[in-house]
Amino acid sequence: MKSVLTYNGDALTFGSKSIRLAETIGAYEGPFYLYDSQLVRERFTRLQEAFKKAKIFYAMKANSHPVLLKALASLGAGADVVSGGEVERALECGFTPRDIIFSGVGKTVAEIRRAIQLGLEQLNVESLPELERIEKIARELKTPVRVAFRVNPDVSVQTHPYIATGLAENKFGLEMGALARVHEIVARSEGWIQPVGLSLHLGSQLMEFSGLREALQRLRPVFLEMQSRYESFTKFDAGGGLGVDYEIEDPAVEERLLKEYAEVVLGETASLRADLQLEPGRWLVARAGVLVAQVQYVKQTSGRTFVILDTGMNHLIRPALYQAHHRILPLQRRGGGMRKYDVVGPICESADFMAKEREMPVVEQGDFVAISDAGAYGFSMANQYNLQRLPEERIL
Ligand SMILES: *Cc1c(COP(=O)(O)O)cnc(C)c1O
């Protein structure tokens, strides 16, 4: 892997072919996301190399652009989906039903019925009432359904609290204590529920894996116990969550992180007789996208200098929602050195900021900037608040 967002002189370049971003603007009609599908391919290939035997199910909520989905499907990826809408999008983009895992805490009757009729690879169940609902629908449809149990290991990880999912206080997964009841429901289902595996997803943007190791260790005896009960029990789904460093882009550091992650997941599952599944989202696509926007005003107040963009929390909500850091880089650097800015959007909310007190190259009204690493949870979380238009999505 190499750096994908770098200056060549004072011109910002992006992507596998290092094109000058200023040349991509064309007829500017508002902020746009720009994705490099080749980068997504390269990252998928790299991840598959690190996990040779695992089946990788791309968590498509991170970015569901059809071109990226088709690229991943053609490389043999599966899809991890969390809604009926995502199921249909995945099917349109070349994933077969057996390539699709359906996760999420709120699956509706209609979603479950469709999933069973399609014969999706696996439904990852997150609660007892969901399992009961699935059992009822499978019986009605007279179609057995492959189910994996998402277990909440009650382990804390170092990430933003809104994207930690493996603590007892979180809504995700079955508590260990609920598993006895799971067995009762499976038994009374008379074969309509086929337990195929365990799943785990601890949270997103993990940069350190001791919590993951602990969770994998906690799940080990549970997996073995279940495997002794159910013949069809062979899948170990280690979820997603591998993070990217938003502050800097250093391919060597990124390689090291991937290695550590692979060592933990492979090491802790090696002795199991299991087919390993992964559900990465962010890691595959974050670096493969930028959000390009224009400076509307530079506003000086007594305390601060605000750079007001034509994009904000409506297009990229991560800074507002998670205090996330994205680098903000002018497409063409001016000679004026660095300044400290609050970079904000047009939305009528004080949470509408991209960066606060950020030291960055000087910009002026009319300048274009790129917001880095915006390929994951960018457009997929965009909204039309204030009746602002959604951003365009362009592909390199
Ligand atoms: C969001 C999600 C993922 C992907 O998480 P990333 O941090 O983007 O890798 C994987 N599995 C489940 C169940 C998820 O909800």
The ligand as an ORCA input file, in Angstrom:
! r2SCAN-3c Opt
* xyz 0 1
  C     -20.801     -1.687     10.927
  C     -20.577     -3.137     11.063
  C     -19.431     -3.718     10.540
  C     -18.331     -2.926      9.898
  O     -17.610     -2.172     10.804
  P     -16.307     -1.390     10.320
  O     -15.826     -0.717     11.532
  O     -16.721     -0.451      9.249
  O     -15.330     -2.404      9.813
  C     -19.319     -5.090     10.622
  N     -20.271     -5.852     11.195
  C     -21.391     -5.325     11.722
  C     -22.401     -6.208     12.328
  C     -21.576     -3.943     11.676
  O     -22.673     -3.424     12.206
*
